[in-house]
Amino acid sequence: MMASASLVACAGTKDDAAPAPSSEEPAPAPAPPPVAEAADAGTALIGALYMQTPIMSEMAWQKEGGVRIGYVRQGQKVPVFAQPHPQENCKAGWYELVQGGFVCGKYASLDLNQPSFQKAGHPPDMQASMPYEYAYNLTNGTPLYRTPPSRETRLESEPWLLPKKEAPEDEAQVDTPDAGAPSDGGTPWYLRDYGGAKPQVTLDELRGGKGPIASRMVRGFFLSLDKDVTTDGGHWWKTQDGLYAPFERLVAYKPATDFHGIWLEGDGPTAVGVILSQKAKKYTVSANKKTVTAGASLPYHTVLRLTGASVTLDGARYDETSEGFWTKASEGTKTRAADPPKDLAPGEKWIDIDVTAQMLVAYEGDKPVFATAVSTGVIDKKDKTRDHHTVLGSFRVREKHISSTMDDDVPGVGPYSLQDVPWIMFFQGSYATHTAFWHNSFGRMRSHGCVNMAPQDAKALFMWSEPRLPEGWHGVLATAERPGTRIIVRE
């Protein structure tokens, strides 16, 4: 099953899927569309028409014994054998993907001029550390329009665009809230003063009904961007899901850090440390291990290979680096050796997540190959409403997504929405590893339960782990034949 909305642990996730298929599909259009030829004879490119166009293991839906093995996102295309195979459960015909799997012609088309294909956002950038560009919403109430509105519609929907009028003191001011917006005394929620706090509205209350506004946003929401558009009604950011936000209400957002871990190559030291203090130093330990001297500064998030040697002086522990200097243990964190799973196959990939050290190490067999700092769920043993600890245990990667939206309502805090969070790997329920481009606290607990990673690290792990994502797919699911990489989460 793909990620669904309103999951609790780390974030709700959603991505508009194709409607649930029935066994009685309507007949396809009578005239076959022109096809986009692929490189090989007898093959063509097929374009996805839905945000999650399902890829099945065979020409059968799940209730008929088929297995969903992945999906293609609207606007993306993959090579297929051009000859369709009509079935009772897909009268438009099943198309076999050159990479394996089948898509039903009801949810994808060989005609790449289809409006549903053409209106989609641009494909993800698989060469960059982030698949899309992102923007931060600056103010409460920013509307997301279904289509670029006229100036008149904007003035009705965005009262801040109207010139301010001074009402007579004896005349009560009345504002008309938009459909679906909670109100208090006639004032829409987004025009009230919250004193810097987040509005206590829900995601459901933000939806705009059937009018021109699909939804409104709370300050701090993130959007993934397709392109900017100028119309008679104004200047817009078109989002990856095809909605339009006023350009001036957003600010383009870059990752909060360029921090990343290291690949461990060769036969050198395999322990890794990460500096977490803003005042860390390089230290020199005397040959007789009796004295220590502070030297030059070490920048925050410096990643170091450690020899494994350590010494305690004046109650403080120091670790030796492969570069010859020493670091103070209290100024950072470091990997702790993990025992491989007992049933591990020779050379099998697995991932160790140490919530105490806030470190992640990727292994091939008993050899560590990659290490970095992460942010797991915040632990609060006194207040259960604030306890978001990451689940402990042995799991496997269940499904991988280039990106998916994470949103939820947090009691006492308010809603949040992060569109197209990149490089997601679910391993247990709604717990996942994924990019967190909005903070720079790796090495310390920070999340609502998921394992937050810096952009480059999340992508590196995503590309290294199993199941591999075929080119052009947006998501892939593990199967018995293609199991996901094992993930161990421990204290």
C-alpha positions in Angstrom: 0.0 0.0 0.0 1.3 3.4 -0.9 1.7 6.2 1.7 -1.6 7.6 2.7 -2.9 10.8 4.3 -2.9 11.7 8.0 -0.3 9.2 9.2 0.7 10.1 12.8 4.4 9.3 13.6 6.4 11.6 11.4 3.9 13.3 9.2 0.8 12.6 7.2 1.8 11.8 3.6 -0.2 12.1 0.5 0.0 12.2 -3.3 -3.2 12.1 -5.4 -3.4 8.6 -6.6 -5.3 7.2 -9.6 -8.9 6.4 -8.6 -9.3 2.9 -7.3 -9.6 0.7 -10.4 -12.7 -1.4 -11.0 -13.0 -4.6 -12.9 -15.4 -2.9 -15.3 -13.3 -0.2 -17.0 -15.1 2.1 -19.6 -14.2 1.6 -23.2 -11.3 3.6 -24.5 -11.6 6.3 -27.1 -12.3 4.8 -30.6 -9.4 6.4 -32.4 -5.9 5.4 -31.3 -3.7 8.4 -30.5 -0.3 9.1 -32.1 2.5 7.6 -30.1 5.8 9.0 -29.1 8.4 6.5 -30.4 11.1 5.4 -28.0 14.6 4.4 -29.1 13.9 0.7 -29.7 11.7 -0.7 -32.4 8.3 -1.7 -31.1 8.5 0.5 -28.1 7.0 3.9 -27.2 6.9 6.4 -24.4 3.8 6.4 -22.3 2.9 9.4 -20.1 1.3 9.2 -16.7 -2.0 11.0 -16.3 -2.4 10.8 -12.5 -0.1 11.8 -9.6 0.2 8.1 -8.8 -0.3 6.1 -12.0 0.0 2.5 -10.7 2.5 0.0 -12.0 1.3 -3.6 -11.4 3.3 -6.8 -11.4 1.0 -8.4 -13.9 -2.2 -7.5 -15.8 -4.3 -7.7 -12.7 -5.4 -5.4 -9.9 -4.6 -6.1 -6.2 -8.0 -7.6 -5.6 -7.4 -10.0 -8.5 -4.0 -11.1 -7.2 -1.8 -8.5 -8.8 0.9 -6.7 -6.8 1.5 -3.0 -6.9 5.2 -2.5 -7.5 5.4 1.2 -8.0 4.0 4.2 -9.7 4.7 6.9 -12.3 3.8 10.5 -11.5 1.7 12.7 -13.7 3.9 14.3 -16.4 6.5 11.6 -16.2 7.0 9.1 -19.0 8.5 5.6 -19.3 9.2 3.3 -22.2 6.6 0.5 -22.9 6.0 -2.0 -25.6 3.6 -0.2 -27.9 1.1 -3.0 -28.3 -1.7 -2.8 -25.7 -3.3 -5.9 -24.2 -7.0 -5.3 -23.7 -8.6 -7.2 -20.7 -11.9 -7.1 -19.0 -10.2 -5.3 -16.1 -8.6 -2.7 -18.4 -10.4 -2.3 -21.7 -8.1 0.5 -22.6 -5.4 -2.1 -22.6 -2.4 -3.0 -20.4 1.0 -1.8 -21.5 4.1 -3.7 -20.5 6.9 -1.5 -19.3 10.3 -2.2 -20.8 11.7 -2.1 -17.3 9.1 -4.6 -16.1 5.5 -4.2 -14.8 2.3 -3.1 -16.4 0.2 0.1 -16.6 -3.4 0.3 -17.5 -4.2 2.6 -20.5 -6.9 4.3 -18.5 -4.3 6.0 -16.3 -1.6 6.6 -18.9 -1.5 7.5 -22.5 0.8 7.1 -25.6 -0.5 10.5 -26.7 1.8 12.9 -24.9 -0.3 15.8 -26.0 -3.0 14.8 -23.6 -4.1 17.9 -21.5 -3.6 15.9 -18.2 -0.1 15.1 -19.2 0.8 18.6 -20.5 -0.5 20.5 -17.4 1.7 18.5 -15.1 4.7 20.0 -13.4 8.2 19.4 -14.7 9.9 16.1 -13.9 12.1 15.8 -10.8 15.8 16.8 -11.2 17.5 13.5 -10.5 21.0 15.0 -10.8 20.5 17.6 -8.0 20.4 17.0 -4.2 16.7 18.2 -4.3 14.3 17.1 -7.0 12.4 20.4 -7.1 12.7 24.0 -6.1 10.8 25.1 -3.0 9.1 28.2 -1.6 8.2 29.2 1.9 4.8 30.8 2.6 5.2 34.1 4.3 1.7 35.0 5.6 -1.5 33.4 6.9 -4.3 33.0 4.4 -2.2 32.8 1.2 -4.6 31.3 -1.3 -3.9 28.4 -3.7 -6.0 29.0 -6.8 -7.1 26.2 -9.1 -6.4 28.4 -12.1 -4.9 31.9 -12.3 -7.8 34.2 -11.3 -8.9 37.5 -12.6 -8.1 40.7 -10.8 -11.7 40.9 -9.7 -11.6 37.4 -8.1 -8.3 38.3 -6.4 -9.9 41.4 -4.8 -12.7 39.3 -3.5 -10.4 36.6 -2.1 -7.4 38.6 -0.9 -8.8 41.5 1.2 -5.2 42.8 1.9 -5.2 43.9 -1.8 -8.0 46.4 -1.1 -7.1 49.9 0.0 -7.6 50.3 3.7 -10.6 52.3 4.8 -11.0 54.0 8.1 -14.4 53.0 9.4 -16.3 55.5 11.6 -15.9 54.8 15.3 -19.6 54.1 15.7 -19.7 51.8 12.7 -18.9 48.1 13.3 -16.5 46.6 10.8 -17.7 43.4 9.2 -15.7 41.2 7.0 -17.1 38.4 4.9 -15.2 35.1 5.4 -14.7 32.9 2.4 -16.4 29.6 2.1 -15.1 26.9 4.5 -13.1 29.4 6.6 -13.7 29.4 10.3 -14.7 32.8 11.6 -15.0 34.7 14.8 -17.1 37.8 14.9 -17.2 37.9 11.1 -13.4 38.0 10.7 -11.7 35.2 8.7 -9.1 33.3 10.6 -6.3 34.6 8.4 -7.1 38.3 9.2 -6.9 37.8 13.0 -3.9 38.7 15.2 -2.4 35.7 16.9 0.5 37.5 18.6 3.1 35.5 16.7 1.5 32.1 17.5 0.3 29.7 14.8 -3.5 29.8 14.1 -5.4 26.9 15.6 -7.1 25.8 12.4 -7.1 22.3 10.9 -6.1 21.2 7.4 -9.7 20.4 6.7 -10.7 24.0 7.6 -8.1 25.3 5.2 -9.8 23.7 2.2 -11.6 26.1 -0.1 -14.6 24.1 -1.2 -15.7 24.3 -4.9 -14.8 27.9 -5.6 -11.7 29.2 -7.3 -9.6 28.6 -4.1 -8.4 25.1 -3.6 -7.1 25.9 -0.1 -5.4 28.5 2.0 -2.1 28.3 3.7 -0.7 29.0 7.2 2.6 30.9 7.5 5.4 28.4 7.3 3.9 26.0 4.8 6.3 24.9 2.0 5.4 24.4 -1.7 7.3 22.7 -4.5 7.5 24.9 -7.5 7.0 24.2 -11.2 7.4 27.7 -12.7 6.4 31.3 -12.4 3.6 32.6 -14.5 2.3 36.1 -15.4 -1.3 36.8 -16.3 -3.6 39.8 -16.4 -4.5 38.9 -12.8 -1.0 39.0 -11.5 2.3 37.1 -11.0 2.1 33.5 -9.8 4.1 30.5 -8.7 2.6 27.4 -10.3 3.1 24.5 -7.9 4.1 20.9 -8.8 0.5 19.9 -8.2 -0.9 22.4 -10.6 -2.1 25.2 -8.3 -1.3 28.9 -8.3 0.0 31.0 -5.4 0.5 34.8 -5.5 4.2 35.3 -6.2 4.7 38.1 -3.7 3.4 35.9 -0.8 6.2 33.3 -1.2 9.9 33.4 -0.9 12.2 30.9 -2.7 13.8 28.6 -0.2 17.2 27.0 -0.3 18.3 24.1 2.0 19.3 25.3 5.4 22.6 23.5 5.2 25.1 21.8 2.7 26.2 19.4 5.5 26.7 15.8 4.4 28.3 12.6 5.6 31.1 10.7 4.1 31.7 7.5 2.1 34.2 5.2 3.8 36.6 3.8 1.3 39.7 1.8 1.6 41.1 0.2 4.8 41.5 3.3 6.9 39.6 4.2 10.2 35.9 3.5 10.0 34.7 5.3 13.1 33.2 8.7 12.2 32.6 11.8 14.3 30.6 15.0 13.7 31.2 18.3 15.5 28.0 19.7 17.0 29.4 22.6 19.0 29.7 26.2 17.7 32.8 26.5 19.9 34.7 23.3 19.1 38.4 23.2 18.9 41.2 21.0 17.7 43.2 19.6 20.6 46.7 18.3 21.0 47.4 15.5 23.5 50.9 15.2 24.8 52.9 12.0 23.9 52.6 10.8 27.5 48.8 11.3 27.4 49.1 13.6 30.5 48.1 17.0 29.1 45.9 18.5 26.4 46.1 21.8 24.6 43.3 23.6 22.7 44.2 24.8 19.2 42.3 26.1 16.1 38.5 26.2 15.9 36.6 23.4 14.2 33.5 24.5 12.3 30.0 23.2 13.2 29.2 19.9 11.4 32.8 19.1 10.5 32.9 15.4 9.7 36.0 13.5 10.9 37.4 10.0 10.6 38.5 8.7 14.0 41.2 6.2 14.7 39.4 4.6 17.7 42.0 5.8 20.2 40.6 7.9 23.1 41.9 9.4 26.4 40.3 10.9 29.4 42.0 14.0 30.9 40.6 16.2 33.7 37.2 14.4 33.4 36.8 15.0 29.7 37.2 12.4 26.9 39.1 13.1 23.7 39.1 11.1 20.5 41.9 10.9 18.0 41.3 11.8 14.4 42.9 10.3 11.4 44.4 13.8 10.7 46.4 13.6 14.0 44.6 16.1 16.2 42.0 15.2 18.9 38.4 16.3 19.5 36.5 16.7 22.8 33.7 14.1 23.0 31.3 16.7 24.5 31.7 18.9 21.4 30.3 16.3 19.0 29.0 12.8 18.4 30.4 9.7 16.9 29.4 6.3 15.5 29.2 3.3 17.8 30.0 -0.1 16.4 27.0 -2.3 15.6 26.7 -6.1 15.4 25.5 -7.3 12.0 22.1 -9.1 12.0 22.7 -12.8 12.5 20.9 -13.8 9.3 22.7 -11.3 7.1 23.8 -12.6 3.7 27.5 -12.1 2.7 27.8 -8.5 1.4 24.1 -7.7 2.1 23.3 -4.0 2.5 21.9 -2.8 5.8 21.5 0.5 7.7 22.2 1.1 11.4 20.4 4.1 13.0 21.7 4.9 16.5 19.2 7.2 18.2 21.5 7.8 21.2 24.4 9.0 19.1 22.1 10.4 16.4 24.3 8.7 13.7 23.5 6.6 10.7 25.9 4.0 9.2 25.2 2.1 6.0 26.9 -1.3 5.7 27.7 -3.9 3.1 28.0 -7.1 5.1 30.2 -6.2 8.1 31.9 -3.3 6.3 30.7 0.3 7.0 30.5 2.2 3.7 28.8 5.5 4.6 28.2 7.5 7.8 26.4 10.7 8.7 24.5 12.5 11.5 20.7 12.4 11.5 17.8 13.8 13.5 15.4 11.3 15.0 12.2 11.8 16.9 12.1 14.0 20.0 11.7 12.0 23.2 9.7 13.4 26.1 8.9 10.8 28.8 6.9 13.2 30.9 4.5 14.6 28.3 3.1 12.0 25.9 1.8 14.8 23.6 5.3 15.9 23.0 6.9 12.5 22.8 7.7 11.6 19.2 10.3 9.0 19.7 11.4 7.0 16.6 10.3 3.4 16.7 13.1 0.9 17.6 13.6 -2.5 16.0 14.6 -4.3 12.9 12.7 -3.4 9.7 13.1 -3.3 5.9 12.5 -0.5 3.4 8.9 -1.0 2.4 8.5 1.7 -0.2 10.5 4.6 -1.7 9.3 7.9 -3.1 11.3 10.6 -4.9 9.0 12.9 -3.1 5.6 13.1 -1.3 3.7 15.7 0.6 3.8 15.5 4.4 1.2 17.4 6.4 -0.7 16.9 9.7 -2.6 18.7 12.5 -0.5 18.9 15.7 -2.7 19.3 18.8 -1.9 22.6 20.6 0.5 23.7 17.8 -1.5 23.8 14.6 -1.2 22.4 11.1 1.9 22.1 9.0 2.3 21.2 5.3 5.6 20.3 3.5 4.9 19.7 -0.2 7.1 17.1 -2.0 9.4 16.2 0.8 12.3 14.5 -1.0 13.9 11.0 -0.9 11.5 9.2 1.4 12.0 5.6 2.4 9.2 4.1 4.6 10.3 1.3 6.9 7.6 0.9 9.5 4.1 2.4 9.3 4.6 6.1 8.7 8.2 6.1 10.0 10.7 6.9 7.3 14.0 8.3 6.4 13.7 11.5 4.4 15.2 14.9 3.6 14.7 17.7 6.0 15.8 20.8 4.1 14.2 23.2 6.6 16.6 22.7 9.5 20.3 22.3 10.3 20.2 20.3 13.6 21.6 17.0 12.3 23.2 15.1 15.2 20.4 16.1 17.6 16.8 14.9 18.0 14.4 17.1 16.1 11.7 15.2 14.2 8.1 14.0 14.9 9.4 10.4 14.6 11.0 10.1 11.2 14.7 10.0 10.6 15.6 13.5 9.2 18.6 13.6 6.9 20.4 16.4 5.1 19.5 16.6 1.3 22.7 15.0 -0.1 22.6 12.3 2.5 19.0 11.4 2.0 19.5 11.1 -1.7 22.7 9.1 -1.3 20.9 6.6 0.9 17.9 6.5 -1.4 20.0 5.7 -4.5 22.2 3.1 -2.6 19.4 1.1 -1.0 17.0 -1.5 -2.2 14.7 -1.8 -4.0 16.2 0.3 -6.7 14.0 2.9 -8.4 13.8 2.3 -12.2 14.3 5.4 -14.4 11.2 7.4 -14.8 9.4 5.9 -11.8 8.4 8.2 -8.9 7.9 5.5 -6.4 8.8 1.8 -6.0 7.6 -0.8 -3.5 9.5 -3.7 -2.1 8.3 -7.2 -3.0 9.3 -10.8 -1.9 11.4 -11.0 -5.0 12.9 -7.5 -4.5 13.1 -7.0 -0.7 14.0 -3.7 0.8 17.2 -2.9 2.6 17.2 -3.9 6.2 17.1 -1.0 8.7 18.1 -1.4 12.4 17.0 1.3 14.8 18.6 1.1 18.2 19.4 3.0 21.3 
